[in-house]
């Protein structure tokens, strides 16, 4: 029988029935002990304990009935709930006081006290006891409701953040696939079947590698670099020597965790706006090292960079035409690290375009990678 109608947020209430009976038994034992000690301390004989035992059993039984009624009322409209609850508590108090007065009169037939005076005396004690029990019952249930609502809000916020991360991640695959499939289509039209087959094979390997991770998952920097190298293997078939990637990864940050496919839009952006427009192509450098308690990742290229006055890039918008790119990275960093991140895009010291990302170093003991240049 479920006596508490609210799911439990804490260990004590993990089993609601057991928690109720623990509180019920311990509470009424404490009530009996307090009455017994008080009576004996005031010089009452041990026979005084008999009516106290009857009173405790009666109160225990009536509170069980009230708990069932309260559970049915607790989620009703306030006016109905409080009105009926007060009425039930008053009825239970009157019944308890009547039983107490009747038992006292039977056990003390020679007492000069009338039944009405015994009833009024019992009414005060019983009303106080049931009032305290009822207040505790509602207080515990409302506390559990509040905790449950807080847990629900936290779960919904986590689900919303997870859904947004998934949405941002899912934006990347169609964008990348469009560019790659367009390149394969061009190779097929030019009857260059061998490069087209090779590109398809590498695309398949890249997709197997990237789709193995959940959209909201985090990977190590080493794994992210390996994914970028698979991507660059595909792009190298398009640009050959015009695309010159370089990696300088400090082994100390190879185990740092970051959202999967976070860096791909930066490389893709550099290819589109630095390598493609220039006949000689461009160098793309990705470096990563510790910066205090943070990981600092820098992606730079030798493309056209910003306009001469240092304003917005002349050939490089803040977001891709398809809606992904730098804005996507900002959003994913905010989702993953809150305000504990840095994202800065500016003209490089020697021209070109540079993006600097910083986020807290959260190591993972999976993989290591050293400095590499490809």
C-alpha positions in Angstrom: 0.0 0.0 0.0 1.5 3.4 -1.0 0.9 5.8 1.8 3.0 8.6 0.3 1.8 9.7 -3.1 5.0 11.4 -4.1 8.2 10.0 -5.6 11.2 10.2 -3.4 14.3 12.4 -4.1 16.5 11.1 -1.2 17.8 7.8 0.1 15.6 7.9 3.2 12.5 8.0 1.1 13.8 5.6 -1.6 11.2 3.2 -0.2 8.2 5.3 0.5 6.2 2.6 2.4 9.2 1.8 4.7 9.9 5.4 5.3 6.3 6.0 6.3 6.2 3.1 8.7 9.6 4.1 10.2 8.3 7.6 10.9 4.9 6.4 12.1 6.2 3.8 14.6 9.1 5.9 15.9 6.8 9.0 16.2 4.1 7.2 18.2 6.7 5.4 20.4 8.2 8.8 21.2 4.7 10.2 21.9 4.0 7.3 24.3 7.4 7.6 26.0 6.9 11.4 26.5 3.4 10.9 28.1 4.7 8.0 30.2 7.7 9.8 31.5 5.7 12.9 32.2 3.1 11.0 34.2 5.5 9.0 36.2 7.6 12.1 37.0 4.4 13.7 38.4 3.8 10.8 40.8 1.3 8.8 38.8 1.1 5.1 39.6 2.2 2.5 37.0 -1.5 1.8 36.3 -1.4 5.2 34.6 0.4 3.6 31.7 -2.7 1.5 30.8 -4.8 4.4 29.4 -1.7 5.9 27.9 -1.1 2.6 25.9 -4.7 2.7 24.7 -4.4 6.4 23.8 -1.2 5.6 21.8 -2.8 2.7 19.9 -5.9 4.8 19.2 -3.9 7.7 17.9 -1.7 5.4 15.8 -4.8 3.8 14.2 -6.6 7.1 13.5 -3.4 8.6 12.0 -3.2 5.6 9.6 -6.8 6.4 8.5 -6.0 10.1 8.1 -2.9 9.3 6.0 -5.0 7.5 3.5 -7.5 10.3 3.4 -4.8 13.0 3.2 -3.0 11.2 0.3 -6.2 11.2 -1.7 -6.7 15.0 -1.0 -3.1 16.3 -1.2 -3.2 17.1 -5.0 -6.8 18.5 -5.0 -7.7 22.2 -5.1 -6.5 24.0 -2.0 -10.0 25.0 -0.8 -11.3 21.4 -1.0 -8.1 19.9 0.4 -7.8 22.1 3.5 -11.5 22.2 4.2 -11.9 18.4 4.1 -8.6 17.8 5.9 -9.6 20.1 8.8 -13.0 18.4 9.0 -11.4 14.9 9.1 -8.8 16.0 11.7 -11.6 17.4 13.9 -13.7 14.2 13.5 -10.7 12.1 14.4 -9.9 14.2 17.4 -13.5 14.0 18.7 -13.5 10.2 18.3 -10.1 9.9 19.9 -11.1 12.1 22.9 -14.4 10.1 23.3 -12.4 6.8 23.4 -9.9 8.3 25.9 -12.6 9.6 28.2 -14.6 6.3 28.0 -11.5 4.2 28.8 -10.5 6.6 31.7 -14.0 6.4 33.2 -14.0 2.6 33.0 -10.6 2.2 34.6 -11.4 4.8 37.3 -15.1 4.2 38.2 -14.8 6.0 41.6 -13.4 9.2 40.0 -15.3 12.4 40.8 -14.6 13.8 37.3 -17.6 13.8 35.0 -17.5 12.3 31.5 -17.8 15.8 30.0 -14.8 17.1 31.9 -12.7 14.0 30.9 -13.8 14.5 27.3 -12.7 18.2 27.3 -9.4 17.3 29.0 -8.7 14.6 26.4 -9.8 16.8 23.6 -7.0 19.3 24.2 -4.2 16.7 24.2 -5.6 14.7 21.3 -6.2 17.8 19.1 -2.6 19.0 19.7 -1.2 15.5 18.9 -3.2 15.0 15.7 -2.6 18.6 14.7 1.2 18.1 15.0 1.0 14.8 13.2 -1.1 16.3 10.3 1.2 19.3 10.0 4.3 16.9 9.8 2.5 14.7 7.2 1.8 17.7 4.9 5.2 19.3 5.5 7.0 16.1 4.5 4.8 15.6 1.4 5.2 19.2 0.3 9.0 19.0 0.8 9.1 15.9 -1.4 6.9 17.6 -4.0 9.3 20.5 -4.1 12.4 18.2 -4.4 10.6 16.3 -7.1 9.8 19.5 -9.0 13.4 20.6 -8.7 14.7 17.3 -10.0 12.3 17.4 -12.9 13.4 20.9 -13.8 17.1 19.8 -13.7 16.3 16.8 -15.9 14.4 19.0 -18.4 17.2 21.5 -18.5 19.7 18.7 -19.1 17.6 17.2 -21.8 17.2 20.6 -23.4 20.9 21.2 -23.4 21.5 17.7 -24.7 19.0 18.2 -27.5 20.6 21.5 -28.5 24.0 19.9 -28.6 22.6 17.1 -30.7 21.0 19.7 -33.1 24.3 21.6 -33.4 26.2 18.4 -34.1 23.7 17.2 -36.6 24.2 20.4 -38.6 27.7 19.4 -39.4 27.3 16.1 -41.2 24.9 17.4 -44.0 27.2 20.4 -44.6 30.3 18.2 -44.9 28.6 15.6 -46.9 27.3 18.2 -49.4 30.8 19.4 -50.1 32.4 15.9 -50.3 29.6 14.4 -52.5 29.9 17.4 -54.8 33.6 16.8 -55.2 33.0 13.1 -55.9 30.3 14.1 -58.5 32.8 16.3 -60.2 35.4 13.5 -60.3 32.8 11.2 -61.8 31.8 13.7 -64.5 35.5 14.1 -65.4 35.7 10.3 -65.6 38.3 10.2 -62.9 36.9 7.0 -61.4 40.0 6.0 -59.4 40.2 9.2 -57.3 36.4 9.1 -57.0 36.5 5.6 -55.6 39.4 6.5 -53.2 37.5 9.5 -52.0 34.4 7.4 -51.4 36.4 4.9 -49.4 37.9 7.7 -47.2 34.5 9.2 -46.8 33.2 5.9 -45.6 36.0 5.6 -43.1 35.4 9.1 -41.8 31.7 8.5 -41.4 32.3 5.2 -39.6 34.7 7.0 -37.2 32.5 10.0 -36.5 29.1 8.3 -36.3 30.4 5.9 -33.7 30.1 8.8 -31.2 26.8 10.1 -29.8 26.0 13.7 -31.0 26.3 15.0 -27.4 29.4 13.0 -26.5 32.8 14.4 -25.7 36.0 13.0 -27.1 39.6 13.4 -26.3 41.7 16.0 -28.3 43.7 13.1 -29.6 40.5 11.5 -31.1 39.4 14.8 -32.5 42.8 15.2 -34.2 42.5 11.8 -35.7 39.1 12.6 -37.0 40.4 15.8 -38.6 43.2 13.9 -40.3 40.6 11.6 -41.8 38.7 14.6 -43.1 41.9 16.2 -44.4 42.8 13.0 -46.3 39.6 13.5 -48.3 40.2 17.2 -48.9 43.9 16.5 -49.9 42.5 14.5 -52.8 40.8 17.7 -54.0 43.5 20.2 -53.4 46.7 18.1 -53.4 49.7 20.3 -52.6 47.6 23.4 -52.3 46.4 22.2 -48.9 49.2 22.1 -46.4 48.0 21.1 -42.9 50.3 21.2 -39.8 49.6 20.0 -36.3 51.5 20.9 -33.1 49.8 19.2 -30.2 51.3 19.2 -26.7 51.1 15.7 -25.4 50.0 17.1 -22.1 46.6 18.2 -23.6 46.0 15.1 -25.8 43.7 13.7 -23.1 41.6 16.9 -22.8 37.9 16.4 -23.5 35.9 18.5 -25.9 32.7 18.1 -27.9 33.1 15.8 -30.9 33.7 17.5 -34.3 34.1 20.9 -32.6 37.2 21.8 -34.7 36.1 20.5 -38.1 34.2 23.7 -39.0 37.4 25.7 -38.4 39.4 23.5 -40.8 36.6 23.6 -43.3 36.3 27.3 -43.0 40.1 27.7 -43.6 39.9 25.4 -46.6 37.0 27.4 -48.1 38.4 30.9 -47.5 42.1 30.4 -47.5 43.0 27.4 -49.7 40.3 27.6 -52.4 40.7 31.3 -53.5 44.5 31.2 -53.8 46.3 29.5 -56.6 49.2 28.6 -54.4 46.9 27.3 -51.7 47.6 27.9 -48.0 49.0 26.5 -44.9 46.6 25.6 -42.1 48.1 25.1 -38.6 46.4 23.7 -35.6 48.2 23.9 -32.3 47.1 23.0 -28.7 48.8 23.5 -25.4 48.1 24.2 -21.8 47.3 27.8 -20.7 47.1 27.7 -16.9 44.2 25.5 -16.1 42.8 25.7 -19.6 43.4 24.1 -23.0 44.2 26.6 -25.7 43.7 25.6 -29.3 44.7 27.8 -32.1 43.7 27.3 -35.8 45.4 29.7 -38.2 45.8 29.9 -42.0 47.8 31.9 -44.5 44.8 33.1 -46.5 43.4 36.6 -47.1 42.4 37.2 -43.5 40.6 40.3 -42.4 40.1 43.5 -44.2 43.0 46.1 -44.2 41.2 48.3 -41.5 41.0 45.3 -39.1 37.3 45.1 -39.4 35.2 42.1 -40.4 36.7 39.7 -42.9 36.1 40.6 -46.5 35.8 37.1 -47.7 35.1 35.2 -44.5 31.6 35.6 -42.9 31.0 34.8 -39.3 28.8 31.9 -40.3 28.6 29.6 -43.3 25.9 30.2 -45.8 24.3 26.9 -44.6 24.1 28.2 -41.0 27.1 26.3 -39.6 30.6 27.5 -38.9 32.0 29.8 -36.3 28.5 30.5 -34.7 28.0 26.8 -34.4 31.3 26.5 -32.4 30.4 29.4 -30.1 27.1 27.7 -29.3 28.6 24.3 -28.7 31.3 25.8 -26.4 28.6 27.7 -24.5 26.6 24.5 -24.1 29.6 22.4 -23.0 31.5 24.8 -20.8 29.1 27.7 -20.0 31.0 31.0 -19.5 34.2 29.1 -18.7 35.4 29.3 -22.3 37.0 31.8 -24.7 36.4 32.1 -28.5 38.4 34.8 -30.4 38.7 35.3 -34.1 41.2 37.8 -35.5 43.8 38.6 -38.1 47.0 36.6 -37.7 50.3 38.2 -36.9 51.6 37.4 -40.4 48.2 37.9 -42.1 45.6 35.2 -42.6 42.9 34.3 -40.1 43.3 33.0 -36.6 40.8 31.5 -34.2 41.7 30.9 -30.6 39.6 28.6 -28.3 40.1 28.1 -24.6 38.2 25.8 -22.3 38.8 24.1 -18.9 41.2 21.1 -19.0 39.2 18.0 -18.2 41.6 15.1 -18.7 40.5 11.6 -19.8 42.9 8.6 -19.5 42.3 7.2 -23.0 44.8 8.3 -25.5 47.9 10.4 -26.1 49.2 12.1 -29.2 52.5 13.8 -29.9 53.5 16.7 -32.2 52.8 15.8 -35.8 52.9 17.5 -39.1 51.1 16.4 -42.1 
